[in-house]
Amino acid sequence: MEQLIEVKLMGLIMDPISKTPVMILKPINDKKIIPIWIGGFEANAITMELENIAPPRPMTHDLIKNLLFHFDAEVEKVVVTDIVENTYFAELYVKHNGEVIPVDCRPSDAIAIALKNKSKIFISEDVYNSSVLSDFFTNFLDNEEKLDKWFNSLSPDDFGNIEQ
């Protein structure tokens, strides 16, 4: 069985070139950074959860959390399982009646649901070893001077129209 690496969501940044949100995962016991480009709606859901902002009505990820609760199921963990042609894959491991069922999903949805359910997040060794631009992001974000210079160069327009 492949070794899983527990990661933490460090936050979201905006890709200044594509104006696309990037989810930053970092292994608990390592400096490596795993960037995953995600959609605006998913970034909004993750940001709201990170900021403890409750929407006036349930959003999709809230609905999933509510369904799991009402059907006496729980999210055991989330695993970003693979990268195929620069597309990441994930599985949501749902425990119901003592059985754990893996459910295919996008990493952004899986992590939004994991945050809502206080579940652990993992990546596979394959994802760890083959993440696109991981080394660039790790070196860039590990260099405090470069990071400060980059943050200071950003304007509000660099963050696009993601509502919070």
N, C-alpha and C positions, 0 to 999 in steps of 0.2 A: 504494500500500500504506500502511495506517495506521501511524503512528509508535508504537512501543512505548516505554514508560517503565520503566526498571529500578527495582525497589523492593526494600526490605529489610524483613523481618519484625522489627518493633521489639519485639514481645512480645504477650502476651495480657492483657486486663483483664476484669473481670466487670462487666457492666451491672448497676448497683445496683437498678434498677427491675425488670427482667425476670429477673434472676439468670441471664442467658445470657452465655456467654463471647463476647468480642469480640476478633477478630484485628486487630492494628494494623499496617498497611503504610505505609511512608513512602518516597517517591521518593528515590533516592540524592542527587540534587542539588537538593532542594526541601524546604521546611518543611511542605508539605501532608501531612495524615494521612488515610489511607483506612481507615475502620473497616468490618469485615465480621463480622456476627454469625454464630457457628458453633455446632455441637452439642457437647455435653459429651464424647462419645467422641473426636471429632476434636481437641478442645482438649486432652484427656488425651494423645493420641498426639503432638501438637505439643510439649506441655510436656515429655514424656519425652525427646523428641529434643533440645530446647533444653537440658535439664538433663543430657544424656548418660546417661540411665537406660536400661539394657537390660532388656527384659521377660524373664521366665524362659522364655517360649515366644514364637515369632514372632506379632506382631500383624498385622492386615490390611495395613498399609503396609509392614511388613517382608516379608510374603509377596510383595507386588508388587515390591519391590526385588529379592528373591531370584529371582523369575520373570524379571525383566528381565535379571539377571546370567546365569542359566542359558540364556536364549535369545539371548545375546550382543547385547542391546539396551541402550540407555542413554537416560536422560532428558536431552534437549538443553536444554529450558527449560520453564517453566510460564508461561502467560499468563492473567490474569484478563481476559476478553474483553468482557463486556457486563453491563449491569444491566437487567433487565426486571421492572417492577412490584416493585421493591426486592429482587429475587432476583439474586444474582451468578452468572455463568457463567464457566467456565474451561476451558482446554485444556492437556493434558499433551502435549508434543511428544516423541515417542519415535523415536529413530533406530535403524534396523535395516537391515543390509545396504546402507548408503549412502542409504536412503530415510527421510525424516522424515514420520512419521504423526501427525497431530493426533488426540487422543482426548478427547472431551467428558467433563468431570468437575466435581465441586463444587470451589470454590476451596480449602476447608479440606483436602480430600483431596489436591488438587494440591500445595498448599504443604507438607503433611506429607511427601509423596513427594519433593518438591524438596529439602527439608531432609535427608532420608535419603540422597539421591543427590548432595548438594552441587551442585545445579543452580541456575541463575539464575532469578529470579522477575521477571515483567514485568506491567504493566497496560496496557490500551489507552488511547488518548487519550479515548475515550468514557467509560470508567470514571473516569479522572482528572477529567474535566470534570463528570460527573454523579453522583458518589458521594454517597449520602444521608448527611447530617450531617457531611460532611467538613470544611466550614468551621467548624462548631461545635467538633468535636474538635480541629482545628488550633489554633484560638484558645484553647481551654481548656487543651490540653496544652502550648501554647507559653508560657502564663503560669505561671511557677514558683510564685508565691504561691497562685494558685487550685489548682494541682496539689497542693502540699503540704497545703493545707487539706482538699482532697478525700481524699487518702490518709490523713490523720490522722483523718478522720471514719469511715473504714471499720472494720468489725469482722470477725472471722473468719466470721461468718454471711453476710456480704456475698459471700463467695467460693463459696458453695454446697457441693456435695458432689463436687467434681472430685477424683478420686484422683490422686496423683502417685506 
